[in-house]
Amino acid sequence: MTTENLPYWQQMKEVLIALYGKIETIEKLQELKGETFNIFSVLKMERLEVETHSAFIYELINPDGLHSQGKKYLDIFMKHVLGINDFDLSSATVGREEMTHDGRRIDLTIKNEKYFCVIEMKIDAGDQFQQLVDYKRYADHQGLKTELYYLTLDGKAASDASTINDKKETIAYTKISFSYHILEWIETCIEKSSLLPSIRETLLQYANLIRKMTGQTSKEITMEVVELINNPKIAQAATEMAQNLGYVWALKEAKFWYELWNVLEEQSEKLGWEIRGYDLMFDNDIFIEDEKECASKIAQARASRDEEIGLVCEKTFNNEKIIVYILQLNTSGLIYYLQSPKNLIDKIGHAIGTNRKDKESRYGDSSININFYGKNVTNPSYELFDNTKLKQFVASVADEIMIKLEKINQII
């Protein structure tokens, strides 16, 4: 019996089975060809805005960069990313971390005798109050034609807090994305670097990194999907599935947080810690009794990409609070985020592995590799759909948290 003679739900099942087989084959070939090796991933530099992406893009567009290709890559950048076709390269200069009058540092600046272009990059960090307002004010003082750009993974808009000035006016800026603008620029640079093997291979790895960060599949898998979705009923079924996928994942995530919370409540009470749900978007009320309603809120938060969801472990010491957040940021795995009295934060941070600094807080990654589905999430943990493995994840994370809480108790 041919696939076309089957009921459409059975056709969809056959399509999924066929697609999974193709994905396995393509991924195996990529491994054999060494395409899964990525130096940015190896060095855990994938999401570092300043150290990785700002530095790499700056090096390419800098006419004096180590690539020794002059203004070749800058020329492509101005046209493909910034959309400026009349930019005179003869007087062009490129800057990085240029400081405004208010002490803020601009990620990238490009200027010539006519234009002053400002590029603010955001991957995981949030906007600061009137950040783009400050950049626009600084740029306007240059006496040139100002162009302000906001670069994110998916081309989202900047927050009102960043773009509304004291007169309650929203400043003008252009949204650009890694998923389209930067990737297209890099792919064009690859074409123009065919005779430069070292540069070309580095660009290929960076392009693969962008695809990974923005949730884009390889071109081979895309073509397989195009071949398999070949009639209206399959297209409709695939669309319905895609539209509900976020909610399906949210149900699994809700189950994970519920079960983790229950395990921790039983164990942490003996150590004098209070456990509660945490969510930036819904004011800590996401862990409600109705699991389906909880899943709906999680799906909404994950789709927005800006929200943090997880648990809070809190204890009072000498009338001050020590708080350990265990969070799943929408674009990365589980992290620990520590807030404590200043005289203890470095000691506690070192003890529990939260050594990286964020103003007055400390943070660090969990050793448990788990990723929930969401906008721009890379490598979601499909094992969560196996209930046995989900329980194993819960148990492993709970053990890790309890060890950290015990270490903090020993310090205080």
Protein Blocks (a to p, Z undefined) as FASTA:
>chain_A
ZZklpcfklmmmmmmmmmmmmmmmmmmmmmmnopmpcfklmnopmmmmklmmmmmmmmmm
mmkbmnlnojmmmmmmmmmmnopakbcfklgccdehiacfkopacfbdcddfkbccdddd
dfkbccdehklmmmmmmmmmnopacddddddfkopacdfklmmcfkopacddddddfklm
mmmmmmmmmmmmmmmmklmmmmmmmmmmmmmmnopacfklmmmmmmmmmcfklmmmmmmm
mmmmmmmmmmmmmmmmmmmmmmmmmmmmmnopacddddfklnoplmcfblmlmmmmmmmm
mmnopaccdddddddeehiacdddddddfkbccdddddddfklmmmmmmmnopabcehja
ccdddfbdcddddehiahiafklmpmklmmmmmmmmmmmmmmmmmmmmmmZZ
